[in-house]
Amino acid sequence: MAVPAAGPRRGRGRRPLAEVRADVLEAAAEVLMAHGVAGFTVEKVVVASGVSSATVYRHWPSRGALALDGFRHAVGDQVALDDTGDVRADLERFITAFIRLATQRPAGPVFAQLIGAAQTDAELAGQFEHHYFGPRRRDAFALLEKAKERGQLRAGADPGLLVDLIWGACYIRLLLPHLTDQLTEDFAPAVVDQALAGLLVPTAGEETAGKVTEP
């Protein structure tokens, strides 16, 4: 992902809040992608955006919260979970989209850095839960519950455990440097198949194919 050099943005007079926020987010995205989490500071964003530090802190309570919003602004909503009625295919598409994001540069390494920073930044951790992990986890639960209602998954399937199995495997490969090169698009169908093994209810055609015809 090419990142243009951050430059100051100067407004004239009082500007609409939406315009000010857009300038801050654009500057935050540029600074974050250019310098990573370690080099990300509110001061750099203030200089690049031309917005006062008081205004920035009024809307973003911490450096981490601003960095996460800058990341979301930079990458958009590349990882969305749609329910088409085919739970296996929907999960594969979702995991493939996540892997594509995680292996982009500089977005993937920056995402891993943000997750690491959230372990010691309570505000950033809260923002992650509110704006990223929480919504996606709820969407995944809803998808799996609907699959159970449709009879695609066995009644005893645990959505929480399934989510942890699938996403946990992805995050391990993202966060452990010696495993990052194994986070490929081929991993998506493999991890979904392993997680759903024994939980998918066979279709009528699959049940027929599995029967042995007596001579």
C-alpha positions, -999 to 999 in steps of 0.1 A, spaced: 0 0 0 16 33 -11 14 59 16 18 96 6 40 118 27 20 135 54 17 172 49 -1 199 69 -37 207 62 -48 242 71 -84 253 74 -98 288 72 -120 298 101 -143 275 119 -149 243 98 -176 217 101 -168 189 126 -170 162 99 -144 180 78 -121 184 108 -125 147 117 -118 137 82 -85 157 81 -74 141 114 -82 106 103 -65 110 70 -34 124 88 -35 96 114 -37 70 87 -7 84 68 14 88 100 5 53 112 12 35 79 44 54 74 59 51 109 41 21 125 27 21 160 61 28 176 65 60 156 29 71 158 23 102 180 -5 127 184 19 155 178 27 141 143 -10 139 135 -15 175 147 13 188 125 0 167 95 -36 177 99 -33 213 109 -59 206 137 -51 216 172 -41 191 198 -69 202 220 -94 193 193 -78 160 186 -78 150 223 -114 162 226 -125 134 202 -98 108 207 -91 101 244 -57 84 238 -29 79 213 -40 43 208 -76 52 201 -65 77 174 -41 51 159 -69 25 157 -93 50 140 -65 59 116 -60 22 108 -97 17 102 -98 48 80 -68 35 60 -81 0 53 -118 5 52 -142 -24 58 -123 -51 39 -133 -78 64 -171 -81 64 -192 -112 71 -222 -119 49 -247 -146 54 -256 -162 21 -270 -194 36 -239 -215 30 -220 -214 64 -188 -231 51 -185 -207 21 -193 -176 41 -167 -185 67 -141 -192 40 -148 -158 23 -145 -140 57 -112 -157 66 -98 -151 31 -106 -114 34 -89 -113 68 -58 -130 55 -56 -106 25 -57 -77 50 -32 -93 73 -7 -99 46 -9 -65 30 20 -41 37 21 -20 57 -14 -27 69 -8 -63 82 23 -55 103 6 -24 117 -25 -44 126 -3 -69 145 15 -39 163 -19 -25 173 -30 -58 188 3 -59 207 -1 -24 220 -36 -31 232 -22 -56 257 -9 -26 278 -32 2 266 -66 -3 282 -82 25 261 -69 9 229 -82 -25 241 -116 -10 248 -117 7 213 -107 -26 197 -135 -44 215 -161 -17 207 -152 -10 171 -134 -42 157 -134 -74 176 -168 -71 193 -189 -64 162 -172 -91 141 -175 -117 169 -212 -109 172 -217 -112 135 -199 -146 135 -221 -158 164 -252 -147 145 -241 -165 114 -234 -197 132 -266 -196 152 -286 -191 119 -267 -221 104 -279 -241 134 -315 -230 129 -313 -239 92 -301 -274 102 -266 -269 86 -248 -273 119 -255 -299 146 -275 -286 175 -247 -291 199 -222 -268 180 -208 -241 202 -205 -208 183 -181 -193 208 -157 -223 206 -159 -223 168 -151 -186 165 -121 -191 189 -109 -221 169 -110 -204 135 -99 -169 144 -75 -180 171 -56 -200 145 -54 -170 122 -42 -146 149 -15 -170 161 -1 -170 126 -4 -133 124 12 -125 157 40 -151 158 67 -139 133 80 -174 124 44 -184 114 34 -153 95 45 -167 61 20 -196 67 -9 -173 68 -19 -178 32 -52 -179 13 -49 -217 12 -52 -216 50 -88 -203 49 -105 -234 36 -82 -256 56 -89 -240 90 -127 -238 83 -129 -274 73 -109 -285 104 -131 -264 127 -164 -276 112 -153 -313 110 -180 -334 126 -204 -304 131 -218 -299 96 -250 -318 90 -246 -339 58 -269 -330 30 -292 -356 15 -268 -361 -14 -239 -365 9 -257 -390 30 -267 -411 0 -231 -410 -13 -218 -423 20 -241 -453 21 -228 -487 10 -251 -505 -14 -256 -541 -5 -249 -566 -34 
